Amino acid sequence: MSFKSGYVALVGEPNVGKSTLLNSILGQKLSIVSPKPQTTRHKIAGILTGQNYQVVFLDTPGLIKPAYALQEVMMTFSESAVEEADIVMFLADAGEKNAVTKSSVVISQLKSSLPKKPVFMVINKIDLIQKADILPIIEKFNTIHSFDEIVPVSAMTGENIDDLKETIVKYLPEGNAFYPEDYMSDRDERFFTSELIREELFKYFKQEIPYSTTVGIEEFRDSDTTRKTFIRAVIYVERNSQKGIIIGKGGAALKRVGQNARRAIEEMTGHEAYLELFVKVEKDWRDDPDKIKKFGYR
């Protein structure tokens, strides 16, 4: 039996469920999720290996018009994923009234990178609409691009996810595996630790606060004598006022973020973790190219 392998880019507007879909396909949590748009900032590879295939999914930030330098960098991640991919999967929200129009705009942004590769439209969140509405939605999407496949799914419930995986494998080119079969991502635990902390910031704080933050891991080491990981992390913000909000009265807000993040880290690593969290100000870091690179957005 021949082996098939390739890269699949997950692209679309913010909040259409790209990260949730990746987690559902992989069968475990890899990308962080929150109800807020633009939670994903990096291009994150999620690796699915079967008996005769390996798919490297590229989760990307939602496509928007950039408002500051960090978002400009984030858009390059999405664009490069489309260029690198063997298959491009556009995602849309089945319940969004203007989903077809918005998807058409997204596709036009990336059209120069699409020729000569399969392009799917994945209509997500079908659990939120009536079954009778699915076919008319598919027909509308057929008018904006000549998609190779249009697949309705629910990343939340898992509906049609197996069908989607089978369809992806059908379109993969023949080739060798890119990674060992036990790899789930090209990123390490240190990276995902910072992401889990950032996820808690998105869950706990409102308005602009989560967007002004990034997380740096200053220390990440396993004890030689106990099954325990010691982590020292810094939450960076742009203003002193933001620092005060994240720390909270008597340190209560920071403590809650730390407790929830520690539990998530322990679930990821499979053993006990000790997490120290600090908050520092890096003025206007989102508009400073040097600071953006320093914090790992490359």
C-alpha positions, 0 to 999 in steps of 0.5 A, spaced: 500 500 500 502 506 498 503 512 503 500 519 502 502 525 506 501 532 505 500 539 508 493 542 509 492 549 511 486 551 515 484 558 514 478 563 514 475 568 518 476 569 526 471 565 530 469 560 525 472 554 529 479 552 525 482 550 532 476 547 534 476 543 528 483 541 528 482 538 536 477 534 533 480 531 527 486 530 532 482 527 537 485 531 543 486 538 544 492 541 541 490 549 539 487 553 544 480 556 543 476 561 546 469 565 544 474 571 543 476 572 535 483 572 534 485 567 540 490 563 535 496 567 533 501 562 531 501 557 525 501 551 529 502 544 526 498 538 528 500 531 525 495 526 524 498 519 522 494 513 520 496 506 517 498 509 510 498 516 511 500 522 515 497 529 514 500 535 517 494 540 519 496 548 519 492 552 524 492 559 522 490 566 525 483 568 523 484 573 516 482 580 518 485 587 516 491 588 520 490 594 526 497 593 528 504 590 527 503 584 531 496 582 526 500 584 520 505 578 522 499 574 524 496 575 517 503 572 514 502 566 518 496 565 514 498 567 507 504 562 508 500 556 510 496 557 504 502 557 500 505 551 503 499 547 503 498 541 498 490 542 500 487 548 502 481 548 507 477 554 508 472 554 514 465 558 514 460 558 520 454 555 518 450 560 522 453 566 520 448 570 515 453 573 511 458 567 511 458 566 503 460 574 502 465 574 507 468 567 505 468 570 498 472 576 500 477 571 504 478 567 498 479 573 493 485 575 498 488 568 497 486 567 490 494 567 487 496 562 492 490 557 490 491 554 483 493 547 482 492 545 489 485 542 491 481 547 495 475 545 500 470 549 503 468 546 510 462 549 513 462 548 520 457 549 526 452 545 523 449 543 529 447 550 530 442 550 524 436 546 521 438 540 517 434 542 512 438 548 511 444 545 509 443 543 502 441 551 500 447 553 504 452 548 500 449 551 493 450 558 495 458 556 497 458 553 490 457 560 487 463 563 489 468 558 487 470 552 484 471 548 490 474 541 489 469 539 496 464 542 500 464 538 507 459 540 512 461 538 519 460 540 526 467 540 530 464 541 536 460 534 536 464 531 531 459 530 526 462 528 519 469 529 522 471 522 519 468 523 512 472 529 512 478 525 514 477 520 509 476 526 503 483 529 505 487 523 505 483 521 498 487 528 495 493 527 499 499 526 494 504 520 495 510 521 499 513 519 505 512 521 512 515 528 515 515 526 522 515 520 526 508 517 527 508 519 535 509 526 534 502 530 534 506 537 533 512 541 531 512 545 537 514 543 544 511 543 551 514 549 553 510 553 547 504 549 549 505 551 556 505 559 554 499 558 550 495 554 555 496 560 560 494 565 554 488 561 553 486 563 561 487 570 559 482 570 554 477 566 558 478 570 564 479 578 562 474 582 557 475 587 552 482 589 550 486 586 556 487 579 553 489 582 546 495 586 549 498 580 553 503 575 551 506 570 555 514 568 555 517 562 559 523 563 563 524 556 566 521 550 564 525 544 567 523 537 570 525 535 577 530 529 577 527 527 584 520 528 583 515 527 577 514 535 577 515 540 572 517 547 575 515 553 570 516 560 571 512 564 566 511 572 565 505 575 562 507 581 558 502 587 558 503 594 554 500 598 560 501 599 568 494 599 568 493 593 564 498 590 569 494 592 575 488 588 572 491 582 571 494 581 578 487 583 581 486 585 588 490 582 593 493 578 587 486 574 586 486 575 578 493 572 577 492 567 582 486 564 578 489 564 572 495 561 575 491 555 578 487 554 572 493 554 567 497 549 572 491 544 571 491 545 564 499 544 564 498 538 568 493 535 563 498 536 558 504 533 561 501 527 565 504 529 571 504 535 577 506 542 575 509 548 579 507 554 576 510 561 578 507 567 574 509 574 574 506 580 570 511 585 566 510 591 562 513 592 555 510 598 552 507 598 546 510 591 544 504 589 539 507 595 534 514 594 535 517 589 530 523 587 535 519 585 541 514 581 536 520 577 534 523 577 541 516 574 543 516 568 538 512 571 533 516 570 527 
